[in-house]
Amino acid sequence: MITTLIDLTYPIHKILLGSDIVIVENLANLVRLHEEAFEFSCFPLHFQQAGGSPIRAVARI
């Protein structure tokens, strides 16, 4: 039997957020951007006392 230890504390998230670096993940349809240059913007919802938020992600080609 193989046992895998999974770290559920997300240490890299703590490092990045502790350095005031925003994390944007789980984006879809990025292949549609092809290999062109684009401008990326994200618009989070404001929740009081929350550590994260869903965003509206926008790519301007």
N, C-alpha and C positions, 0 to 999 in steps of 0.2 A: 504494500500500500504506500503510495506517495502522498505526502502531506505538504501542502504549500501554505506558507505563512503570508497572509495578505495584510498589508499595513493600511488600515482604514482611517488613519489620522491625516493623510495627504500632506506629508512633510514639505514637498516642493511648493504646495499652495501657501503654506505658512511662510516659507522663505520669500516668495515673490510678493505676497500681500504685505508682509512685514517691511518690504523695501518700497512700498507704494507703487508696485507694478500691477496693473490691472490684468486679469486673466479672462480671455474670451475663448470658450471651447465648445465643442459639439456643433460646429457650423455645418450646414448642409449645402449641397449644390455648388461647391467651390469649383468643380470641374467646368462649370458653365462660364467661368471667368477666363478660360483659356490661358494663354500666357501673356496677356496684355497687362499693361500697368493700370492700376486702379487706385482710387481713394477709398479708404474704409472708414466708416463711422458706425458707432453703436449708441443706441439710445436706451438706457436702462430705466426701469420703473423705479419710483422712489418709495421704498418701504421703510418706515421707522424701525429702528433697532434690528435691522437685518444685515447679514453679512454678505448677501448676494442678491441677484435679481435676474429675471429673464430680460432679454434685450431685443430691440428691433435692430437687426444688423443690415447695413446698407453698403453696397459697393457701387461707386460711381466710376464708370469706364470713360 
